[in-house]
Amino acid sequence: MTWATVLSFIQGVASGAIRSGASIFYAALGEVIVQRAGIVNLGLEGCMLVGACAGFIVASRTGNPYVALLVAAVAGGAFNLVLGLLVITRRANQLASGLTLLFLAYGLTSILGADYVGKRINGLQQLSIPLLVDIPVVGPVLFQGDVLWFTMLPAAGCVWWLLYRTRWGLSLRTVGESRVVAYASGLSPRSLQYQALFIGGLLGGVGGAQLSLSYARVWIEQMTAGRGFIAVALVIFASWHPVRAIAGGLLFGGAIAFQLQLQARNASVSPFLLDMLPYVLTIAVLLIWGRNRQYQMPQGLSSVFEGTD
Amino acid sequence: MRFRWFSLLSSAGIVAALFLTPAQAQTATLVVGALHVGSVNDNGYNQAMHEGLLNMQANLPGIRVIEAEQVPESADSERVMENMVAQGAKLVFPQSFGYLDPALNVAQRHPDVIFEHPAGYKQAANLGTFWSDTTSFEYLMGQVAGRTTKTNKLGWIIGFPIPNILTSINAFQLGALSVNPKAVTQVIVDNTWVDPAKEAEAVNALADNGVDVVTMIVDSPSTVIQTAEARGIMSMGFHCLCAQNAAGDHWLTGVGFTWGPLFTRMAQQVMDGTWKSTNDVGNLASGYAALAPYGPLVSEDTRALVDTSKATLISGELQVFRGPIYDNSGRLRVPDGQIANFEELLNSTDWLVQGATGQIS
């Protein structure tokens, strides 16, 4: 194996990691906010599907992928508010409500999207930063992509700032740790949880739209193919921290790209084994970091998982 | 105008959508029902089936067609078929492999209704099966790819490495080799039928490695063809001639089912009372499938060569799987001068021919 082939392999995996990790990253980033507010949204997969479908429909109708992206985000946010209605206002079981909404999204997007299967759209354009993109090896990987690639880091930074450097973030995290304490200190847990769900939904919708508007540029039923669940797992992997969600998303996307690049080079490793790689990585990280989980997990979530609410 | 309704299906919580055409006022000469596992505008398998039905309807005015999309391959499909029978369907096409057993159950309950199932391996007195061999077409596609490639590297993206798909790839590679001894085919296994994002990444991985012609067997060809177009590499379609809709200038050709004439004949026989249960498997000459129109990159010489090959394949002078055929580990799979048993190939192939590589186990 020559140096050039090694280099092109690394380049292929790196740019593939970004392409296939971006949707999961946005969804996970949204879920960080939601879980920080004490809600587990197992319907995230549905939220992504709604974003992917709404975005594609609008792109197909208007021809403008940026308007489509906006609509996808709002659709994802609105979808999450339905979960809010169930689990905040009606105090329904979070896990069951999330899964139910997922199945609702399967059906809803299959119906609404039926006419758009097989349609062609203008996807999000590839942009590149002049000069920087010409840097050998690194340039094409880091300084070339669509708008969603360039906003990944700012989005994570923004969420970090919101959660850790604003009063709103402090209040939100308080709600996630203990609704009672938050209420006693004059906050409105319900309102804050609704806000968290809406923002989380915006990001989930963007994650879905990355698939339909940028990456695959098609709409097909259930095209998210489990990425929503991966995103939920990633939140734990990132131990509820927005910046670590980038690492998680890239690692996950990288594992997918890695196995496809290996296959394209006919490396003699079973693709079935390689397909397990992302999951094995997650389990490994959870095992290693598991000891600290109690410390990092928002206290409010323990009632969700342990059913003591 | 189409009328649509949906129902929340099955206690398992699966939500499926059905799209049914309305009952028309005038009495139809024949009511035909059809179940599809996906959407009928997927540029792929389901659309090919749907277009066959449309063609049948155009040929035999007065026929009413009831179609249901996205019907799961479960007991639900029995309910949908019963529903169609209740609406007066006398000919039902359960258009997906997994509907076979449910269709046999419904067929037993309704001996006066005729069923035609694609690729089925069991028949009943009122259930016939049909299919079309595509390997001759894939051989021709391989010739087009082998002659048009600049890098001599061809790529396939498949859902799962099952015997009939591996047979297709082998036919393709044999065709490519017949015109270009340097041609190699790399296979990528996606491990799912539907994951457009993964399909896109697979095309990228192949393109990164110098592959300049890709084709696929996954549910919908759209993503693979569009991504290939964006990467500036050539693509070929599968299942439906309409796959070309997703392509641009880098389209070469493809194979698509053309069921219209067969469905028309079946419906006519049902109306005449001459229908008989058979397993009707078409070949290159039957017209159940066709080579898709060529793209601009396919040269006149190549087109002429394909025409010649087609003629010799039809006459039987040329056989796709005539020995000696070696697999990619050098083992002799079809002895010199012998012609492989086709049934056996379709049911048990677990190897790739010389020049084709991929991790298929």
Interface residues (C-beta under 8 A of the other chain):
Chain A: S8 Q11 G12 S15 G16 R19 S20 S23 T100 F103 L104 Y106 G107 L108 S110 I111 A114 D115 V117 G118 K119 R120 L211 Y215 A216 R217 V218 I220 E221 Q222 M223 A225 R227 I256 A257 L260 Q261 Q263 A264 R265 N266 A267 S268 V269 S270 P271 F272 D275
Chain B: R4 F6 L8 G13 I14 V15 A16 A17 F19 G38 S39 N41 D42 N43 Q47 E69 Q70 G155 Q186 V187 I188 V189 N191 T192 V194 D195 P196 A197 K198 E199 A200 E201 A202 N204 A205 L206 D208 N209 V211 D219 S220 S222 T223 Q226 T227 C242 N245 A246 T357 G358 Q359 S361
